[in-house]
Amino acid sequence: MGLTATTTNLSYARNEYIKVGVSFIFDRVGDMIYYTLANNDIAMTLTNTLTIGASGTGYDAKFWGDTAANYFEWDADLDVANIVGSKSSQTTENNCIHLNLTTDSTYITGTNMTYSGARGSSPIKISGTYTGATGGFSALYFNIATSGAIATAGNGVVGLKGVVTNTAGMTNGVVYGAQFIAKHNHPTNIMTASASLIGCEAWAYISAAGPARTAIGGNFGWHNEATGGTYGAGSVIRGIQIFCDNNAGGNNPVESSGLCIWNQAGTITNAINVTQSGSGFTNLFYFSAASAPVAANTHTIDGHALQHILTVKIGSDTGYIPVFDAVPS
C-alpha cells in the first residue's frame, strides 16, 4: 500500500487508500492534504483540541455551506473572519449568522455593570481598546449598499434592527429595545469644549447626487394596540423622554439644555412642527408644577387675569409669556 510506519509517523504514497470498514483518501496535491470520506454518512469526532497553525504562524480555514459560493473562512493572512452567505430564493428570514444564547446569569455589582439596564449574558460581546490620537475606531461597523426599487409599503432596508419582546408580568426593571451610552471615565484627562460625548447620533443624509423627498433624522414614537385590561394609576406613554441629571454638588457647565434645536445652515421652515392627523393633542405643553420656568402670577392684562408666566431667554434678554386662567374674549 505504500505505507511506512515508525513509532511516531505514518507515511503514505499519493492516492493510497486506508480501509477500516470504510474507505478514506489521503490525497496530497502540492502542499495540501485532502482527507475525504468516501461515505458521507460517516462523521468525525475530535476528543481533544483542534489547533491550526501556531502563534505568529497562521493558516486559512474554510467551511463550505450547502449553497454554492456560501462559506465561512478564517483568513490568516488578513487576520479576518469572512462569512459569505446568499440565499436569494428564500421567502423567509435569511440570517448569515444566528447566535442563540439561553443561559441565564446576573451581575449585581462590579465592573460588569456598564451603567444601567441589562446586566447579564449576551449572545455576542464586542470588546476593544483604542489609544490612537488620529483616525477612529468602530466596535461594530456595517456598510450596506441598496439599489432595490421598493414599491410596497412596509418593506424597506434596515442597517441595524433590534426587537425585544417581553411576555413576563413585571413589577420593576426595564425592557430596552436599545441602549447607547457614551461615558468619560478619567479623573484628570479632561475633555475640552471642542471634544464631545454623544450617546447616540442619527442622520438622514442626502448627498449631492439628488434629493430624497422625505428625510427623517430620528423617528421615535409608540404603537398601542391594547384593547383589554386597564393601565391603572401612574401609567405613562411617552414618544421621547429626555432626562437631565447634573451633579448635585454644583459642578455644572455654562449651558445645559434638555432639548437643543440647532440650525446649522440654510433656511429651516419650522423649529417645531405639530402635525394633527389623529384626534389632536389636549395640551401643547404640560408642566407638572409651577416651578421654573413657570411662575404663578396674579396680574391682569387688559382686564384678563393671569395664572402663570413662562420665562424665556432671547439672546441676553429675559422675557415672559403670559398664561391666562381663561380664554380671553
N, C-alpha and C positions, 0 to 999 in steps of 0.2 A: 504493500500500500504506500510505500514511500515515506513511512513514519520512522522517526528516530527518537527514542526515548532516553532521557537521562534522569537523574534524581530530581532535577529542577525544571527541565524543559521537555516539551513535546514538539518536535519539528515535523513538518509535513511538506510534501511536494504540492505543486499547484494543481488545483481542481481535484484533489483527493477527497474521498468520502470516508466518514466515520459512521458506522451503522451500529446503533444501540437501540434496537426496536424501531427506530425511526431514522430517517436519513437527514444529515446535516451537510452543508457545504461550507468549507473554508476556502475562499477564493481570493488569492492575493492579486490585485491589479495595481501596479505601481506601488505606492506607499499605503494603499488601502487594503484592509482585510474585511471581506464581507462574510457575515455569519447569517446564513439563510436557512430557515426552517422549511423543509420540504412539505410539511403538513401544517397548514395554517391554524389547525385546532390545537396545536401544542403551544403552551405558554411557557415563559421563562420566569423564574422567581429567583431573586437575589436575596440571600440571607445576611448580607453584610454591606458595608458602604461602597457605593459606586463612585469612584473618583476618575475624572477625566483631566489629564494633564497634571501640572503641579503649580505651585505659587510662582508667578512670573513666566510660566510657560503653559499657555492655554491652547485648547483645540476646539474647533467648531463641533456643535452637536445639533442635529436636525431631526425633528419628529414630523412625519407626514400625516396629514389627515385623509379621510376617505374621499374628500372632494379635491379634484385636480387643482394643483397650484396652491393648496392651503397647507400651511405648516407652521410649526414653532421652531425657532432656531436661536441658539446661543452663538453669536459671532465673536469669537475670541479675539480676533484682530482689532475690532472696534469696541470691545467690551460692551456690547449691546445685545439685548434680547429682542428679536424680531418675531412678531406674531402676525401672520398674513392669513386673513380669512375673508371669504366672499361666497355668499350663497344667494345669488340674485333671484333664484326661483322660489325662495321661501316666502310664504304668505304670512307667517307669524314672526315672532321675535328672532332676530339673528344676532347672537351675542358672541363676539370673538373671544371674550374672557368672561367666565362666570365663576365668581368666588362665593362660596356658601359656607357661612360660619354659624354654628348652632350652640357653641359652648358659651355658657354664662360666666361672667366674672365681674366683680365690683371693686372699684377703687374708691376708698373713702378719704384717705389723706395721702400726702406725699406728692412727689413730682409728677405723678400720672395725671393730676388734675391740671388741665391747661388753664382754665379759669372757671368755667361753669358748664353745665349741660351734661352731655353724655360722658360717663366715666366708666369705662369697661373695655370690652372686646371690640375689635374692628376686623372686618373681613380683609381689609387692606390698610396698612400703615406705611406712610412715607416719611422718612426722617432724613434730614440733610443738614449740612454745615456749609456756610458760605462766609468767607473772610475777605473777599476781594473788594477793592476800592473803586473799580470800574466795571462796566458790563452789568450783569444781573444774574438772577437765579430764579428758577421756577420749580417748585416741588412737583407740580403737575401741569403739563402743557399739552394742549390739543389744538390742532390746526386742521379744520375741515373745509374742503372746497366743495361747494354745491352748485350745480347748474341745472338741476331738475326744475322744469316749469310747472310747479304745483298749482292746480286749479280747483282743488277740493277744500272746502272749509274744514278746519280742524286738523289738517295734515300740515306737516312742516318739518324743519330741521332744528334739532336742539344740540348745542355744543356740550352742555353738561346738564344732566337731569337727575333729580333725586326725588323719590317718593317714599314717604314713611307713613305706614298705615297702622293705626292703633285700634285694638279691639278690647282693651282692658278697661275695667272700671277703676279710674284713678282718683285718689284723694289729694295727691300732691305731685310735684315733679312737672316736667315739661317735655313735650314731644316736639322736636325741632325738625323741620324739613331741611334746613341747612343752617350752619352757624359758621361765621367767619370772625376771627379775632386777629388784629394786628397789635402786638404787645412790645413795648420798650421795657427792658429789664436790666438796667445797669445804674448804679448809684452815682457815678462820676462822668461817664460818657454821655453828654447831653446832646440831644438832637436840636439843632438850631432852627430858627423860624423857617428857613428855606427847605428843610427836610420834613417829611410828613409821615404820619401813621394813618393809613386808610384801611379801615376794617373790610370794606367791600366797595369795589368800583364796577360800574356797569355803564357801557356806552352803546348808543346806536350810532354807528359810524357810516356816514355817507361819503364815499370817495368822490374825487373829481371826475370820475368816469360818467356819472349820471345820477339823477335824483331817485330817491325812494320816496314814494308819495306818503307813506306813513312810517314814522320812525319814533320809537318809544325807548328812552334810555333805561327805564326801570318800570316794570309792570307789577304792581302789588295789589292785593285785594283778598277777598274771601268769596267762597261759593257755598251757600247754605241751602241744603235740600231737606233739612229736618222737618218732619210733619207731625211726629208723635212726641209725647213727653213734654216736659216743661224745663226751661233753663234754670229757673229759680233765682233767688236774690243774689246780687253780685256778679251775675254773668256779664261777660264783655265780649264784643266782637270789634276788632279794630283793623282797618286795612293797613295802616302803618302806625307803629308806635316808636317814638323816639324818647329814650330815657337819657337824662343828663345827671351826671354823678361826679361833681367836683369834690376835691379833698375838703373835708370839713375843717381842716386846720387853716384854711385861708390862702393856700399857695395856688392861686388861680391865674390863668392867662389874662392878657389885656382884653381879649374878646372871647366870649363863649356863647354860641348860638345853638339853640335847639334845631333850627332849620335855617339854612342859607341857600338862597336862590341867586346864583351868580351869572350875570350877563357878561360873558367873556368877550363877545364880539357880535356885531350885526344888530339888526332891529328885531326885538322879540315882541310879539303881539301881546301876550298876557304873562304876567308873573304867576298868576293862579287862574285856572280855568275850571269853573264848577259847571259840569255838564248834567243837565236834567233829562234823563232818559227813563227814569222809573217813576216813583211816586213823589220824588222830591226829597229835600232834606228839611227836617223840622227846624234846626238851628244852623246858622252859619258858623258860629263858634260856641263852645261850651267851656266855661270856667268853673271849676269845682268850688271855688270860694273867692270872696272879694279880697284877694291879696295881689301884690304887684304881678302884672302891670294894671290890674283892675283896682279901683278905689271907689268906695261909696261916696256919693255926693248928693247934697240936698238942694242945690241951687236950681234956678229956673232960667229957661231961655225962651223969650217971647211968650211967657206965661205957661210954658211946658216944664213940668218938674223933671229934674234929672234923677236918675237912680244910681248910675255909676259913670265913671270916666275911664277911658283907656289911655295909657301913656304910650306915646310913640316918639321915636328919635329920627330926625331928618338932618343928616349931617351932624353939626354940633348943636342944633336947635332941638329943644324938647317941646312937644306939642301934645294935645289931648283931644280925644274923640269922645263926644258926649253919647251916653246911653240913656234914653228916656224910659220912664216907668210905664208909658203907654204910647200907642201910636199917635204921633202928633197929627192934629187936624189940619 
